[in-house]
Amino acid sequence: MTEPRAARYEWHRRRSALMPYRVLDVLLLSSDYDAFVLEEDGPLGDRIFRRYTELSLSAPPRITHTSDAERALELLGQRRFDLVVTVPRIGEFDVARLAPRLRAKAPRVPIVVLVFDESDGAIAASAGHVLPFFWTGSATSLIAAIKLVEDHANVDHDTRVAGVRVLLVVEDGVRAYSSLLAQLYPELLAQASSLIAEGYSDYHRITSLCARPKIVLARSYDEGLARFYRHRDYLSAVLTDIRLPSGAALAPDAGLELARRVREAQPDLPLLIESAETSRRGEAERLGAWFLDKDARDFRGELRGFLRERLGFGEFVFRLPTGEEVGRARDLFAMEELLLTVDDASLVFHGQKNDFSTWLMARGMFELAEQLRPRTVGDFSSVDALRAELIRIVAEARRREEEGVVTELSAHATGPATRFGRVGSGSVGGKGRGIAFVGAMLARYDLVRRFPGLEIRIPKTVILGTELIEPVTEHLARQRLDGASDAEITQLALAVPLSAATRAALASAKERLHGPLAVRSSSAHEDSRFHPFAGVFATYMLPNNHPSATVRELELEHAIKAVAASAFQRRARAAAAGVLAPGERGMAVIVQRIVGRRFGDRYYPFLSGVLESFNFYPAGGQSSHDGVACVALGLGHEVVGGGLAVRFCPASPDSSVEYPDARAYLETTQTELVALDLSRPRVDFSRAPDSSLTRVSLADAERDGVLGLAASVYSADDDVLRDGLEARGPRVVTFRNLLRYRSLPFCDALATLGFQLRQTMGEEVELELALDLPSLGVPGWATGDADPALLAKIRASVPRLYVLQLRPMSGRNLARDAPLHARLDSHELDRREILCASDRALGHGTIEDVADLVEVTATRLEPHLTSALVVALRERSSFLAAEQRPFLLVGPGRFGSADPHLGIGVDFADISGARVIVELPLAERRVEPSQGSHFFRNVTAARTGYVTVEDREGSFFDRSYGERLAAEGRAVAEGPGWRHVRLTAPLAIELDARRGTALILKPPPAAPLSRPFGGSATPRRCAP
């Protein structure tokens, strides 16, 4: 008998009543930069926008932003908001002080605190009655926080009205539950979206999305158990950690006990137990639970597997008892068709496991699923009777879905080309956000043409969203890569075929970009405040000049895959260890026009470099907040790799004197530049990412017509630098045309950029930049012999300053409140007690858990020695990390430098266990600290102490100390040019950021080990 029409409509009416509480108005209290990230890469992004059709057909929540705490309180008194989102610190306020005032103004409005770093978690927790959520800039995490707030508000109503299902997540770690929910919600929303992608009306879309399962978070065993009994009639699954708070303590088995209680009450309820303790897998599986390793290579893939196999997400895969696949049903219509013909054995196999009711439940067919769930295969007289009942229920489900629904068609449109384009769904990643933010700020503050004779731009850029890159990253995540070389990992990535959608997106990108291309990483965490991963992932420079369009397209595809592969290579794995949770390694890819000009078979810009709005080492009368720039001829590898560059203060470039005399400039001048090699149209992806680059001598740069605008000549007769290249003598790169004679408003532009972006981001910033001069590379330009029409075109062109990248400089806004021991004053101490003293140091606080000294004993560096030292230091750091022993690292020159004559080129990840780094003078040359390099950026972001020792009074390191300890038998290991010794007690290390000083005291000679080092002790960092 056919069900009455009114009864079939009843289900839709109940759906329309779901989710009465929705977050439609959000008050965001944060810096301008954080607001931009949320608006540009978050709710308004393609993928997030589609997901927000759950809230309304046309728009995501409206975000009202303020960076002023008092203004936020005023707004709460004037308007109704559904949610307040803030950050741990706003100006002089932290959330512990601010939250009570916000709650007093709006007692019922939830407050979400976006936590950027683990150290901020304590601040958020001290506020009380707020939801801390770990956020690295990915909008998905913000969406997850908003959805969680909505779900908690709606769960009782929606289960009562329509029987909506509930997923219970029991986890106490802020980072752990934030990461899990940020991956779980997209899966729920993707499941809901897949059910309505076939057409149907707007009304049907909204009501279907509202019927998705609700997530409830419990942060302790007791709360989890209470939530289980509260929602037990509607639960689809329980996901729990093993270690959970129970009462007032952390119980190591509380999650397993919760799972036992759940299993006793509901034997067939899907259970997922997540833990980094893989030894507990057996205990979980004995409870019939799916075990998920928190450190799994493919965490998201395994989570998706649980949702599909245990909760019925995705296609229904018909299998025989042997596991052989015999059919797939994407939707209800396909399911009905397959049920007519599928093998009897497959029907019985799935019927015995309740797979049909689970699949219907995942599609919101709660009533029909409940009709099937209590029945067993044995309740039917025959397999034919089982088949007939399944067909009847699925047909009824399909009729309910289609009743009164009008299907619709959609068309895809493309917009006009812009300087910043985005193709594909997903996040644009950290680096992409920075570029987009700069573009928006240049327009907002009218900076493009602010300075006569110089334009400020971002390069033409196209970003491929993370979802386009997922096939590559997910394939690699499933592989065992521990023993694979970087080249082998790259080859694995190159073998992954790109989807038709990605290839179409690349075709669109190629239409916007011509000439040499940079293919850069933009991982979800790249350029974040506390873990920037600067220089960790690959960048490939493509000549893009092969005569075959097919080859050019293939080169671009390979570069994109190779960039994605770099997230799984040794350097990235080392940098991410202990920092990123599984599933937090999403990768977007940036394709960007390289700034520069062609010079024969070489391509490079006039100069590239880095601008930092905060100068850690101000000279003369300069202020730290005047900032500092480091620039070099050619591509920026020389600067970010810690090579030789010109350093100056944009606010006072005339007084930026670093060296005492002209000869010191000669000894530290740039001697060659980095360029793209156009003579090789194809890139060898089996080699390092920089294999397409070449080094160019200053003599070649002079023949290119570039050096005349950048160099001076050193006169040995009177020890002076002479401007211009007319005189004979060694060339010295000084950029005096720009810095002293102001041939362009270059310094003014840099000073304004630093100030404006610092203001809008609410913290200090770092920019990578390049300057392009239209006259360069044009034959006959300098002599006036060029083609007249070309000369006229060049004269009409304007030099352009390009901002290539923007990132926050972490730590400059942190309070200097770490305790200092007054006794650590070098004026009151015997020098024999002091291991190191310096007045050029970064970091703040007292460190008392370092009892290992790793010292580079060589005073002169040669390339063969530095390469061996890189390996030795990497292995020594890994050894100490396994023992959980932080160490003091000491060595000559500039750590992290790509130039083996300037220092030891370790990646920061190679020596990240160092609590403090001390750089000593080189015997043969003066070397400045590595400010502006990727290594320096990672050091300051990790809040590692960074000390520079110079050859002058009051700055020293006792080199004989390690030798004496080694003679006493305290050497743990040593090799050519290095030594590791273990002290009898911890060093007393004090860093004072107010004065920029460092003092390291030796332990008393006869002192015993006062306490264990490492073990479970929490590593301490200092604020830079």
N, C-alpha and C positions, 0 to 999 in steps of 0.2 A: 504494500500500500504506500502510495506517495505521500511524503510528509507535507502538511499544509504549508502554503507559501508564507504565511505569517510566521510560522515557526522557523523557517529558514532565514527570514530577515532578522529574527531575534538575535542571532549571533552577531550580525553586523552592528545592531544597535548597542549591544553590550560592548563591543570593541570601541565604538565611538566614545564611550564614557571613560576609557582608560586614560591613565596619566593626567589626572586633574591638576597636579602640581608640575609646572614646567619652568625651567630657568630661561626666562625671556629677557631679563634685564640684569646685567652683571656690572657691579662696580669694581673696577680694576684699580688697585692702588699700587703703582710700580713706577719705575723709570720709563722714559719715553721709548727707550729701546725695547724693553720687555713688552710694552704695549704694541709696538710695531710687529714684533715677532708673532704675537697672538693673533693680530688682525690680518697680517699679510700671509703668513705661512700656516695659519691655524684655521679658524672657522670659515674664512673666505677661500681657503684652498679648495681645489676641485674635489678631492676625495672627502674631506671633512664637510664641505658644503652639501654633498649628496647625503652624507650621513645625517645632516641636520634637517633633512626633510621629516625626520621623526618629530621635530619640534614644530615646524610649520613648512608649508610648501615652498615659500619664497625666500626665507631669511633665517640665518642662524641667530643666536641670542645677540641682543644689542649690548655692546660693551661701552660703558662710560668710563673714561680713564681720567685719573688725576695722579700727579706725582707728589701732591702735597697732602699730608695727613690731616691737617685742619680742614682743608677743602673737602676731603672725604667725609668727615664728620658732618660738615654742613650739608652735603648732598644727601646723606642718610636721613637728615632731619626734614628735607624738602620733598623727597620722592620715595616711591616704593621700589626696592630692589629685591630680586630673588636670591642673589648670591653676592658675597663679597670675596674677591680674590686678591690676595696681597702677597708680599714677599717678606722674608725675615726682617729686613731692615729698610726703612724709608727715612732718609735723612738722619735726624738725631733720634728717631724712634726705632725700637725693635718691637716685634709683634707681641712679646710678652707684656709690654707696657701699653701697646695700642689696642690689643684685642678687647680688654674690658671696656674701653671707651667706645669702641665700635658696637659692642653688644649692648651697652647702655642706651645707645641711640636707636638700635634696631634689634631687640631681644630675640626675635624669631628668625632672623636672617642667618643662614649658615655662613661660616667663614672657612675658606680654603687657603692654606699657606703653601705657596710654591717653594719647596726646599731645593736649593741649588747644590748643596754640599752636605755631607754627613754631619759636619759640625753645626750646620744650621738646624738639624733635627732637634737638638736639645733646646734651642731657642723656641722653636715651634711648640715642642712638648710642654715647655714651661708656661705657655699661654693658657692652656686648658680650654676645652670645649671648642677646639678648632680641628680641622682635618688637614694634617700635614701631607703633602703630596710631592714626591720627588720629580723635579722638572729640569730638563736640560735644554729646553727650547723647542722640543717637538710638541706640536699642537695636539698630537694624539693623547699625550698624558693629561693635558688640560681637559680635553673632551672626556676622558675617562673619569676625571675628578667631578666634572659637572654631571655626568651620567650617574655616578655613584650617589651624589646628593639627591638627584631626582628619584633614583630607585629606592633609596631609603624612605623618602617621603611618600612614595606611591605604592610600595609593595603590599601593604595590608589592604588597601582599597582595591588594587587590581586583582589580587588573588581572590578576594571575596566576590567581586563583580563578575569576573570572567575566568577564574581558575588559572590565571597566568602563572607560568612556571618560575621557579626561583633557583638561582645558583648561589650556594653559600660558600664564601671564601673566608678561611680562617688563617690569618697571617698577621704578625705583629711588627715586622720590619718595614719601615716606611719605604725604603728603596725596593724591597722585595714585593710588597703588595702594589706599589705604584707601577713597577715593571710588569707584573702579572696582569693587572687590570688594563694597562695600556695595550697589551696584546690580546686580552680576552674580549674587550669591547669591540674592536674592529671585526673580530670573528663573528660575534653576535650580530653586528649590524650588517656584515657581508651576507650572513645567512638570511637575515630578514630581507635584504635588498634582492638577493637572488630569487626569492619567492615572488617578487612583484616585477621582475625585469621583463616579463613576457608581455606587458601591456597594462590593461586595467586603468581604472579612473583614479583621479587625484584622491577621492574619498577612500578608495580601496587601498591606495598606497599608505595613507596616513594611518588608517585603522590597523592595517597589517603590521606596520612598523611598531605601533604602540603595543602590540601583543607579544613582542619579543620577551624572552626571559629577563627577569630583573635580578641584579646582582646585589647581594647583601654582604657587607664586610664585617667580620668580627675580629677583634685584635687580641683575644685571649681565649684560653680553654673554656672558662666559665661563660663568657659571652657567646662563644661558638655553640656550646651545648644549649644555652637558653634560646638562641636563634633557631637551632635545629628543631626543638620542640614547638617553637612558635610557628614555624613554616613547614612542618614535616609533611603535611598533606599536599603540598605544592612543590616540593623539592624535586629538581631534575638531577642534581649532583651536589656533592660536597667536596671542596678542594681545601686541603689543609697542609700546613707545615708540620714538622714533627716536634720541634722545640717551640713551646708556647708559654707565655706567662700563665700561671695558675695560682690564684691567690695573690700573694705578694712576691712570688719568686718565679724564676724561669725554670720550667720543668722540662727535662730532656726528652720525655716520652709522652707529653700531654697530647700531641697530635695523634699518636697511635691509640691512646686511650679513648680519645674522641671518636676515632674511626671504629673502635670496637663497640662503643655505645650506639653509633649509627647503624652498624651492621646488625646488632641485636634487634634494633627496633624496625629496620627496613632492610631485609637481607639482599634485595635486588637493586638497591639504590646505587648508581654509579659513584665511585669514590676515586679521587685523585690525591695522592700523597706526594708532596714536593719536598725535596731536601737535597742539600749538598753532600749529605752523609750517604754515599752510595752503598755502604755496608748494611744499611737498613732496608735495602730493596726487598730482601727475602721476607722480612716482617710485614712489609706492606702487601706483598703479593699473597701471603698467607691469609690476609684479610680480604682478598679478592679486589684489591685496589690497584689502580694504574699508578706506577711509580714514575715520577718525573724528576730527573736530576737537574738541580738548579744551575749547574755548570755545563749542561749538555750542549754539544756543538750546535744542535738544531733544536733549541728549546721551543721556538715557535712552531716548528714542524711537528714535534711530539705533542705539544698542546693541541694543535689542530687535529692530530690523529686521535686523541682522546675524545674531542668533541664530535668527530665523525663516527668513530666506532662505538662509543658508549652513549652518545647523546643524539645520534642520527643526523648530524649536520651534513650538508653536501648531498651528493648523489647517493641513491640507494644502490649498492653493488650486490647483485645476486651472486652467491657463491654456492658451490657444492661442498659437502662436508670435507672434501679433500683440500679445499681452499681455491679450487679453480673457479675463475670468474665466468659466469654464463650470461650476464646481462647487466645493464645500468639504466636506472630511471632518474632523470633529472627533475621531473615534475610529476604532478598527480596524473596527468593524462598518460605519460609514458609508463608510469607505474601500473595503471589500469590495463594498458595494452600488454605489458609484459606478464602480468598475472594470468592472462589467458593462455600463455604458451610455455612459461618457464617450467623447468624440470621439477617433478614431484619432490625429489630429494632436496632440492634447494628450498622449496616452500617449507618443508618440515624442519630443515636446518635453521632457518631464520625464525620460524614460528616458535621453536623451542627456546629461543633466546629473547623473545619479545621484541625483536628488531622492528617489526611493522608498527607496533604501538609507539616505540621510541621515535621512529621516523615521522609519524604523524604528530607526535607531541612537539617535535622540533619545528613543525610547520604551523603551530598554533591550533591544531585540531584537537583540543584538549578533551572534549566530550567523547569524540569518536575514539581517541586513543584509550580513554578510560574504559570504553566498552570492550576493547580487545585485551587490555593488560591482564585482568584477572583470569582470562580463559587460557587453557593449555591446549596443546595439540591433541591430547587425549580426550578433550571434550567433544571432538568432532568424530562423526561416524566413519569418515573416510577422508582421504586427501582431497577428493573432489569437493566435499562439503566445506573443508577448510578454504579451498580456492574460491568457492562461490561466496563465502562470507567475507573474505578479504576483498574481492572485487566489489561486493555491495558497499562495504564501508569506504573504500577508496573512491568509488563513484559518487557516494553521498558527499564526501569531502570536496570533490571537484565541483559538484553542483552547488554546494554552499558558497564556494569561492566565486563561481561564475554568475550567480544569480544577480541580475541587475547591473552587471559590470560591462562597461563599454571599453574596448581596447583602443589604444592610441599608438601612433607612430612617432618616432623622434628623428630629428635630422641633426647632423653635426655641422658646425660652422667654424670657420677659423677667422681670427681677428687680424688686424694689420700688424705688420712687423714693428717691433719696438727694440730699444736698446737692451731690454731685459725681458726675455720670453721664457715661458715655462711650458713644457709638454709632458703629458702623462700625469697620473695621479700620485699621491703620496707627498711626503715632506720634501722640501728643497734642501734640507740639511743645514748645518750651522754656517758653513761658508756661503751657501746660497742666500741665507737670511741676511748675512752681513752685506753682501753686494746689493740686494734688493733694498735694504735700509738706507744705504748710501745714496742710491738713485732717488729714493723718496725724499731724503733730506736735501739733496741738491736742488730739487724742484721746490720743496716747501720754503726754503730760505733763499731762493733765487741766487744760488751760488754759481750756476753754470757760467754766467757772463758777468760776474761781480767784478772781476779784475780785468781792466783793459789790456788787450794783447795776450790774454791767456784764458782759455776755456777749461772748465773742470768737468770731467765726464766719468762715466763708467764704461768699460769696453762693451761692445756688442756681445751679449751673453745669452745662451740658451741653457736651461737646466732641465735635465731629465729626472722626474720625480722618482722617489724610492721604489714605487710599485713597478715601474718599468725595469728596474735593475734587479728586482727580487728573484727572477728565475736564476740568475747567476749566483747571487749570494746564498739563496736557499740550497742550490745544488752543492756549493762548496761547504755549507754548514753541515751537510749530511755525510761528507767525506771524512776519512781519518787522515789528518794532515800532519800529525806530530812529527813524522820522519821525512816529510816532503820538503824539497828545496823550494825557494821562492819561484824559480823558473818552472818547476813542475806544477806548482799551484797555478801559475799564470796559464800554462798550457791546458790545465783542467778547465779553467774559465773560458779560454778561447774556443773550446769544443762545445760549449753550451749554446744552442741555437737561440737567437733572439726571436721574440714573438712577432707576429705580423703587426701588432699595434706599435711595438717598439721600433720596428723598421720604418713604419709610416711616420712615427714621430721624428726619427732621424732624418727622413727625407724633408720634413718640414723645417727641421733645424738647419739643414744644409742650405736651404733657400735663403736663410737669414745671414749666413756667415760665409765669407770668402777669404781666401788668403790663408796664411799660417794659423793654426789653431792650437790652443792649449786645452787639453782635456784633464780636468782637475777633479779631485774627490770633494765631496760635500757630505760627510757622514753626519748622522744625527747628532753626535756629540762634538764634532769638530768645532773649534773656536769657542767652546763653552768657557765659563769663567774659571773653573778649577781644574778641569782636565782638557786642555785645548787640543791635544794631539797635534801640535804644530809640527809639520814636516814628517809626520808618521806615515801618511798614506801617499800614494803615487800621484805624480803629475806627468803626463806625456805631452811632449811638444811635437806636433805634426807639421811637416812642410806643406802638406796638402797641395802639392804641385805636380802629382803624377798626371801624365796626359790622359789616362783612362779614368773616366768618372766612376766606373765600377770599382777600380782599385782604390780610389780615394774614399769611396763609401765603405769598403772593406777595412781600410786602415782606421777609419773612425770607429767602426764597430769593434775592432780589436782593441783599440785604445780604451773604449768604455768598459769592456770586459776586464781588461788588465787593471784598470783603476779599481774596479769592484774586487778583483782578486787581491789587491794590496791590503785589504782589510783582514785577510787571513794569513798574511805572510809574517815572517819572524818578527819584524820590527813592530807591527801592529799588535800581534799577540802579546808581545812583551809589554807594550804600553797599556794594553787593556786589562792585563792580568790584575785581578783584585779591584778593578775600577768599574768595568762595565758588567752589568748583569746580562745573562743570556737574552737574546732577542733585542738588545739595545744597540746592535751594530748595523742598523739600516744605512744604506748608502745611496745618496743621490749623486749624479754626475753633472759637472759643469762643462759646457763646451763654450770656449771664449776666444774671441779674436785676439791674437797676440799683438800687443802694442809694439810698433817698431817700423823700420824701413829696410828695404833690400839694399845690400851692398855686395854686388856680384853674387857669390854663392852663400852669402851670410845674411842673416836677418836679426836685427836687434834694435832696441830703442836707444835714445840718447842717454838716458839714465834710468835706473830703477832703484828702489830702496824702501825704507821703512820709516814711518813717522810715529813716534810715541808721544802722547800728550803729557806723560810724566817722565821726567828725567831723573833716573836713579843716581846719576853722578853729575850734578850741576857744577860748572866751573865759573871762576871769577865771581861776578855779581849776579849771575843767573839764578832764577828761581826754578825749583823742580817742576812747577806747574807751567813754566814756559815751554816745556817739552824738548824733544831732541829728535833729529833726523839723521839717518845714516844712508848715504847714497853712493852708487858706483856706476861707472859706465856699463852699458849693456844690460843684459837680462839680470834679474834680481838674485840669481843663485849665489853671487859673490857675497851679498849682504846677509841673506837668511842662512847661508851656510857658514857664517862666522868668518868670512874672509876679510880682506883689506877694503876699507871704505872711508869716505869722508864724513866726519861727524860734526854736526853744527846745531846750534839753537836757532830755530826759525825766527824767534822774536828779536834776536841780536846776533845775526850771523857774522858781523864784523868782529865781534869779540870772542868768537868761538875758537880760541887758541888752545890746542891740546898739547902742542909740543914746544919745547923751549927754543928751538932754532930751526933754520931752514933745512939743515942736514937731517934732522929727525923726521921731517916730512919726507925727504928723499928715501930714507930707510924704511918708511912704512907706506909708501905710495902703492896704489894698485898698479900692477905690472902687465896684466892681461885682463880681457873681458870675456864674458860668456855670450855666445850667439847661437842661433839655430842654424844648423848645417842644411842648406837647401840643395846641396849637390847629391844628397841621398833621398830620393822621393819616398822611399819605404823605410819603415821603422822596424828594427829587429826586436821583437817583443820577448825574445829569449834572453836579452841582455837587460841591464839596469835601465830605469825610466829615462835617465839623462843621456842615453846613448845617441840620441839625435842631436845633441848639442856639441859645440866645438869651442875651443878657446882661441882667442884672437889677441895677438901682441899689440902693444901700444903703437908700434911702428905701422902695423896694418891699419889700426884705427886712424892714425894720422893720414895715411894714404886714402882712407875712406872719407876724409874731410870732417871727421868728428872731433878729433883731439884739439883742434884749434879753439873750440868753444869751451873746452873742459880743463885744459892743462896750462901749467906754467913751466918755466925752464929753470933748473937749478944751476947757479953760477958758483963753481968751486972757488973762484978767485976771491970773492968777497962773502961767500956763504949766505947768499940771498936767493929768493925766488923772483924771477922776472916774468911779467905777464906777457902772453903771446908766445909764438913759437919761432920768432925771427932769429933769436939768439941760438947759438950752438950749445948743446949740453943735454944732460939727462932730462927727460920729460917727467913732470910730477903732476898727478891728477889733483887739482884743487877746487875746480868749479868756481873760480873767482869771478867769472863773468856773471854768474847767478848770485853769488853770495856777497861779494864786495861791491860790484858795480851795478847790481840789480838790473841786468839787461832784460829780465822778465820779472813780473811780480810774483815770482816763484815762492819766496820766503813768506810774503804776506799771505799768499793762498794757503800755504801749509799751516801758518799760525791760526788762520781763521778756521780751517778745517778741523784742526785739533781742538780748538775751543768749542766750536759749534757741536761737533759730534760728542765731545765729552759732556756737554750740557744735556743733549738729548738722550744720551745713554745713561746718564746719572752716575757715571764712573769713568775712570781713565780708559783710553782707547789706544789701539795700535792699528795703523793702516799700512798696507803694502801699496806702492804707487809706481808709476812710470811716467816719464815725460817724453812726448813725441814732438819733434821739430820738423815742420813740413819741408824745410830746405835740405835736410840731410838726404844723402843717397842720390841727389840729382846731379848728374855730370855738368860741370861748368858753372854751378851755382856760385861758388866762392869767387870766381874770376869774372862773373857776369857773362860768360860765353854760352850759357844754356839757351835753348830755344826760347825766343821772346814770348811766345804764347804760354809756354810752360812757366817762364819766369813770372808772368803776370798772374797765373793761377796760384803760384806759390806765395806771391806777395799778398794775394787776397786771402790766403789760408791763415789760420791762427794756430799757434802752438797749443797743444792740449796736455793738461795734466790729468792722467787717468788714475782713479782709485780702483785698485784690483781686488782689494780684500779689506774687510774690517773685522776686528775682534776686540772684545773687552779685555782690559788688563786687570786680572783679578787681584784682590788683596789691597789695593790702595785705599779703599774705603773701610778697611777693617780697623776696629779700635785698637789702639796701642796700650792695651791694659794687661798684657801678660806680666806676671811678677818678675822683678829683677832683683838679684842679690846685691846689696850695696857693697858687700865685701869685695866684689869683683871689680876692683878699680886698679888699673895698672900702675897708678902713681903710689899706691900703698903696698905694692907687692915687690918681692925680690924677683928680678928678671929670670932667675933660674927656675922659678915656679911656673913661668909662662911658656906655653908651647907656641901660641900665635897671638899676635895683636895687629889690628888694622883699623884705620879710620875710613875705609872704603868697603862697606859691608851691607848686605841686605838681609832682612829678617828681624824678628823681634821675639824675645823671650829667653828663658833659661832652659837649657837642654842637659839632662843628667842621665841619659841612658845609652851613651856611646862609649864603648870600651874596645873598639876595633879601629885600627888605623891602617888604611890602604894608601900607600904612598908610591908615586912614581919617582924613582930615585934619579933617573936621568935628568941632566940639566940642559943637554943639547938634544934636539929632536931631528931625526932623519926619517924620510918616508918609510923605509923598511922597518924601522923601530916602532914608529907610531902605529902602523897597521898591526904589528904583533901586540902592542900594548892595548889596542882596542879589544882584541880577543881575550887577553888576560884579564882586563878589568871587567868585561862582561861575565866571564866565568866566575870571577871572585865575587861579584855582586850577586850572582845566582846562588852561589854557595852560602853566602851570608843570609840571603833572603830565606833559604830553606831552613836555616837555624833561627830565623826571626831576630837577627842581630843587626841593628842599624850601625852605620860606620861613618867615619870621617875620611873623606877622599881628598888627597893632596897631590898636586902635580904642577908642572911648569906650563906656562902659556895659557891658551884659551881652550878649555874643554868644549867639545862639540864642533870644532872648526873643521871645515872641509879642506882647509889648506894644512897639510902635514907639517909645514914649517912653522905654523903659528900655534899648534897645540894638538891634542889627541882627539881625533874625530869620533868620539863615542856618541851614540844616540842617548838622549836622556833616559829612555827606557832601559838602556844597558846598565845604568848605574843609579836607577831610581831608588835603591835602598840606601843611598848616601843621605844622612841627615844634614850634613854640612859639607860644602865643597870649598876648598881653598885653592886658589890659583896663585902660583909663584912666578916671579920674573923669569923670563928666558935669558940665557947667558948672552945671546948674540943680538937681541933686538928688543925694542919696547913693544909691548902688546897691550892694547886697551881691553877692558872687560867686553864680553860678547853681547852687549846691549844691542837689540835689534835682530838677533838671530833667532831661529826656531828653538835652539837649545836653551837660550836665555829665557824665552817665553815659557817653556815647559818648566824650567827651574823655579821661576817666580810663581807660576800658577800652582805648583805642587807645594809651595811654601817651604822649599828647601833653603837652608842658610847658604849664602853665597858670599865668599870673602875674597878680596883681592889684596895681595901683599906686594908692596913696591920697594924699590931700593932707596929708602930714605928713613930718617929718624922716626921712631915710633911705629914703624910697620915692619914686622919680621915674623919669621917662622923658624923654629929651632930644628934644623935639618939633622942634627946629630942625635936627636932623641930616639928616632926609630932605629938608628944604628946601634945605640946602646942597648935598647930592648932586644934587638936581634942577637947581640952578643951575650945577653943574659938568657938566651934560649926562649924568648917570647915570640919568635917568628913562627907563624902558622904556615905560611907558604911564601915563596919568592921566586923570581925569575929574572931574566935579563931586563933591567931597567925598572923593576917594581918590587915591592915588598908588602906583606901583610903581617902586622904584629898585633898581638892581643895584650891589652893593658891589665894591670893588677886590679884596677878599679875604674869606674867611669870617669871620663873627662868632665870638667866643669866648663860648660860653654855658655857664654852670654852674648846675645846680639841685641843691640839697642838701636831701633829704627829711628829714634828721635835725633840721635847724633850720628847715625851711620857707622857705628863702631862694632868691633868684634873683639872678644877676649876669650882665649881658650887656655884653661889651667891644666897642668899635669896633675894626675893623682899623686898623693903622698907616696914616696918610694916603697914603704913597707906596708901599705894599706892592703888588707885582704879584700876579696870580692865582697862588697857590702850587701849585695842582693843579686838575684839572678837577672840576667839580661835576656831580652827576647821572650820566648815562651808565649804566654798569653798576654804579655804587657801590650798595651795599646800604643802603637807608634805615635810619637809626638812630632808635630810640625810647628814651624814658626811662621808668623805672619810676615810676608815680605815687606 
